[in-house]
């Protein structure tokens, strides 16, 4: 009988040791999972910012594509607004004299 009591106390000690080890593991895991959640939130907020930038570049691309489709006929000056090469209206010196 003494041997059985000794065995049960060994298993109880082993159970307590493993329980403490598991508890320590969870205590270590909790701050790491919180840190992971914060990093994931940062990544998600950055992707939202990139979506805004992507929309801006897309509208610029559409503007440039539409401008290219509306190229002037031969003989008319070409240029983009804001570059100094864009002419709103071509003045004809002969028609100004009349």
C-alpha positions in Angstrom: 0.0 0.0 0.0 2.8 2.4 0.7 4.0 1.9 -2.8 0.6 2.9 -4.2 0.5 6.1 -2.1 4.0 6.9 -3.4 2.9 6.3 -7.0 -0.2 8.5 -6.7 1.8 11.3 -5.1 4.3 11.0 -8.0 1.5 11.4 -10.5 0.0 14.3 -8.6 3.4 16.0 -8.5 3.8 15.3 -12.2 0.3 16.6 -12.9 1.0 19.8 -10.9 4.3 20.3 -12.7 2.7 19.9 -16.2 -0.2 22.2 -15.2 2.3 24.8 -14.1 4.2 24.4 -17.3 1.1 24.8 -19.4 0.0 27.9 -17.4 3.4 29.4 -18.0 3.1 28.7 -21.7 -0.3 30.4 -21.8 1.1 33.4 -19.9 3.8 33.7 -22.5 1.4 33.2 -25.4 -1.1 35.9 -24.3 1.2 38.9 -24.8 2.5 37.5 -28.0 -1.0 37.0 -29.4 -1.8 40.6 -28.4 1.3 41.8 -30.2 0.3 39.8 -33.3 -3.2 41.3 -33.2 -1.7 44.9 -33.0 0.6 44.1 -36.0 -2.4 42.7 -38.0 -4.4 45.8 -37.3 -1.4 48.0 -38.5 -1.2 45.9 -41.7 -5.0 46.3 -42.3 -4.8 50.0 -41.8 -1.9 50.3 -44.2 -3.8 48.4 -46.9 -6.7 50.8 -46.5 -4.2 53.7 -47.1 -2.8 51.9 -50.1 -6.3 51.5 -51.5 -6.7 55.3 -51.4 -3.4 55.8 -53.2 -4.3 53.1 -55.7 -7.6 54.9 -56.4 -5.8 58.2 -56.9 -3.4 56.6 -59.4 -6.2 54.8 -61.2 -8.1 58.1 -61.7 -4.8 59.6 -63.0 -4.4 56.7 -65.4 -8.0 57.1 -66.6 -7.4 60.8 -67.1 -4.2 60.2 -69.1 -5.9 57.5 -71.2 -8.8 59.7 -72.0 -6.5 62.6 -72.9 -4.5 60.3 -75.2 -7.8 59.2 -76.9 -8.6 62.9 -77.5 -5.3 63.6 -79.3 -5.6 66.7 -81.6 -5.6 66.4 -85.3 -2.3 67.0 -87.3 -1.0 70.5 -87.2 -2.4 71.3 -83.8 0.0 71.7 -80.9 0.0 68.9 -78.3 0.7 69.1 -74.6 -0.6 68.2 -71.2 -2.1 70.8 -68.8 0.4 72.0 -66.3 3.5 71.2 -68.4 3.5 74.4 -70.4 2.9 72.6 -73.7 -0.9 72.6 -73.4 -2.6 75.2 -75.7 -6.2 76.0 -74.9 -6.9 77.9 -78.1 -4.6 78.4 -81.0 -4.6 82.0 -82.1 -4.3 82.8 -85.7 -2.5 86.2 -86.3 -4.3 86.6 -89.6 -7.7 86.3 -88.1 -6.8 88.7 -85.3 -6.0 91.5 -87.8 -9.4 91.2 -89.5 
